[in-house]
């Protein structure tokens, strides 16, 4: 009998859809390995599933399941215990800031160390740390060889990918597009955002042949491959861009993105900017101008980012979790 695994995720205007998206990737790897997966059907989670994975099973109950995956920063050890009731548990985390009741903890932050979780997890918990464990959709590593070959040829910037989260927190996508359009000459902008993004109505009103909107796009791997440069949020999509070695200016949109984004910068893989900085507009202009005009800098970022993540994390995590799961 195949193990039944429940996913409990967070989503919504304040946190975006990234928790659900990376959980979907892990669910795909678990399903491929023989498990049966379903998502706890909360409205905000349902909205992301409807847009990107309408055939994914949903449930309103926490029983009967053989194991539970949590991807929700608002839940801590008491919540995990109440839901899991002794069943094997995997917690996907990036914060290391609260007690977790977990048999396995996945934290893909590039600077994360085991001691960060000292006293926060049970003594026998397994820690799966670093970007090589990050759940990246299989469509990205499938394009990795092609991307590496394309990046090696260099050339000028022809397309910039702007991907700042489905929910467009604080209408940041529109703000970035406003900063880009006056300085990109004939460069095309591929702008990805969700159907409910606050920037969307105004962006749709812009009549500029350089601006291409991709709403609830199913083509992120292809868009990432085709881009020569990106402006991206410092969340889980960072690993997708690393897999395809895309030079990126990373924008920090939330506190939970700070550690990973600054670690990427320290590794020479991506400069980063907090959107809350008082001089953000000027700093953004300086950084994007430098990246557009400096092919050596783009090449260095591409090489460094490719070494961060190979895209095989979902299969690694699925195998480790199924070892702890009855019937796995």
N, C-alpha and C positions, 0 to 999 in steps of 0.2 A: 504494500500500500504506500502510495506516495505521501511524503510529509506535507501537511497543510500549514501554510505560513501566513500570518496576519500582518499587514503593514499599517502602522499608526503614524500618520504624517501631519505636518502643519502646512498651511497655505493661507493666502489672503493678501490684501493690499499692503499690509505693513511688512510681510515677510517674503512675498513673492511666491513663485511656483517651483523654486529650485529643489526644495525638500522632496516634492512629489516626483520631479523629473529624475533625480538621482535614484530615488527608491524604485521607480519604474525600471531603470536600468538594472538594478540589482535583482528585482523580481524577474526580469527577463532571463538573467543568468541562472537564477534558481529554478525557473521553469524548464530551461534547457537541460538542467541537471536532474530533472525528474520531480520537482516539487510542484505543488499547487498553491498559487498565491492569490490573495484578495486584499483589497484596501478598505479600511474603515471609512464608511461613506459619510463624511462631513461635507457640508455644502461647498466650502472653498476648495476642498480636495476634489470633489465631484466636478467642479468647473474646469480644473486643469485636466482631469482625466477625459472629460467630454471633448476638450480641444485637441488632445494629443494621443489619447489611448482609449477611445470609446468602447473598445471590446474588453477592457480590463475588468475582471470580476470585482464587485463591490459587496460589502456586507454591512449590516447595522449592528451585528453582534460580535462579541469578543470570544465566543465559544461556538463550535468546537474547533480549536486549532492546536497544532502540535508545537508551534514556536511563534515568536513575535519579533518583528523589527520595528523599532521606534526611530523616527526622524523628526523630532519635535523638541526644540530648545525650551519650550515651556513646561516640559515634563521632567521630573526628577525621580529619584529612587522610590519614594512611596507610590507614585503613579505607576511606575514600571511593575512593582510588586503586585499592585491591585489588579492590573490588567493581565499580567503574565501568569500569576498564580502558580509559580514554580516551574513553568515551562521554559525551555531555552530561549534566551533573549539576546538580540543584537541591538545595540544603540549606536546610531550614526550621529556623530557629534563633531563640533569644531571648536568648542569653547573651553572644556576642562575647567568648568567653574561651578559645578554642583555635584552632589552625590548621584551616582548612577547604579542601578541594579541591573547588571549585565553579565552574561557569560562571555560576550565579545563586545569590544568597543572599536568602532571604525572612526578614525580621525585622520583625514588625508592632508592635513596641514604640513607644508614642507619643513617647518621648524619644530614640529611637535616631538616631544620626548616622553619616554615612559614615566619619568618622575613627575611630569605635569599632572598625572592622574593618581599620584600617591595619596592614599586616604580617601579617594573619591569612588573607587570601584572595589568589588570583592577581591580577596587575595588571589583567587584562582582565575580571575578574568584574563582573557587573552586580549592584548592590545594590537590592533592592526593599524599601524601608523604610516603616514607618508603618502605622497601622490601616486606611488605605484599601486596602492590599494584603492584609489579613487574609482568609483563606479562611472565609467565612461561608456556611452552607447557604442555598440560594436561597429556602427557605421563610420565612426571616426578612425579607429585603428585600421579599418579596412582601406582607408585612403592614405594611410601614413607614408607608405613608400612613394606614392605619387606626390604627396605634399613635399616630402624631403627633396625629391628630385626637382620639383618646381622651385622651391626656395633657393636651391643651389645655383640656379641660373641668374639670380639677381634681377636687375632691371628696375625701372622706375615704378613708383606707386601709381597704379591705375584704378584700384578699387579699395575702399576703406569700409570695413564692416563695423557698424555701430550696434552693439548688443549689450544693453544695460538692464536686462531683466524684463520678464513678461509684464510685471505690474507697474514698471516705470515709476519707481518711488520718487516722489517729489517732482514729477514731470522732468526728470533729468535728461531724458532722451531729446526732448525738444530744445532744452538749453544747450546741449552739446551740438546738435545740428545747427543751431543759430551761430555757434562759435566756429563751426567748420566751414559753412558755405562761403563766407567771404575770403577764405584763404586756400581753397583747394583747386583753383583753376578748373581744369577739365576732368578732375578725378571724380569717379562715381562713388556715391554713398549707398551702401546696402544697409538699411535701418530695420532692425528686427524688434518687434514689440508685440504685446498682447492686445486682443480685441478690446479690452477695457482700459487700456493705458490712457492716462490723462493727457498725454501729448498728442494722441492720435488725431483728434479732430483738427487741430491746428496744422499738424504736419500734412494732413490730407489736403488742406487748402493751399499749400505751397505749390506753385507751378514752376518747377525747376527740373529740367531733364536729367540733371545729375542725381536727383534724389529718387531712390526706389524703396518703397515701403514693403516690408514682409510681415504680414499680420498673422500671428499664431503659426509661424512657418514650420513646415515639416522638412525643410531643406537645409537645416543648419550645417550638416557635414559638408555639403556642396558649397554653401556660401562661405564657410570657413576656408575651404580649399581654394576657392577663387579669389579670396581677398589677399592683398599685399600688406595690409596693415589693419589693425583693429583698435577700437576703443571699447573696452569691455569692463563689465562689473567684476568685482573681486570675489565672486562666489564660485560655485562648483563648475561653471562654464569655463573657468580658467584652465582646468585640466583638459578640456576639449581642444582649446586653442594650443596648449602645449603639445598635445599628441600630434597636431598638424603643424607644429613649429611656426605658428603665425605670430610675427612681431606685434606686440600689444602694449598700449598705454592702459594700465589698469586703474579704474576709478573705485575708490573705497566709498561705498554707499551706506554701510552700516558698521557698527563696532565689531561685529563678529567676523568681518572681512579683514580687519586690520592685520592680524598676525600672519595670515597666509599671504596677503598682498605685499607686506613688507619683507617677508622671507623670499618671495619671488624677486623683489627688487635687489635684495642682498645677494642673491644667486646670479644676478646679471641677466635674469630671464624676462623682466618686465618692469619698467619704471611705474610708479604708482602715485596717485594724487588723491587726497581726501576731498570730497566735494564740499565739505563744510569749511575748508580753508578760506579765510577772508580774501585772499588773492587768487582764488581758484581760476577765474576767467583768464587772468594774465599768465598764470603758471601753465594752464592748459595750452594756451596759444604758443608759448615757448616750447613746450614739449612736443606738440604735434608738428610744429614747423621743423624742429630738429629731426624728428623721425621721418618726415616726408622727404627731406632734402639730403639725408645722410645714409647712403646705402650700406656703408660699413657698420653703422650702428644697428641697422635692421638685420644685417647678416649675423651680427654677434648675438642679438636677442633671439633670433631664430634658432641658432645653434644651442644656446643655453636652455631655451624653453623645451626643445626636443629631448633634452637629457632629463627633464623633470619627471615626465610621465609617459609611459608607453601604451596606455589604454587598456591593459589587461586586468585592471583591478577588480572588476565585477566578478569575473570567473574565480579569481583568487579568494575573494571574500565569500562567495557562494560555497565554494568547496570547504572552507574553514567552518562556516556556519552549519552546513549539513553534517559535518562530523559530530556536531553536538546535538543534532536533532533526531528524535526517534523516526526510524524509517528512512533516514537520509543516506 
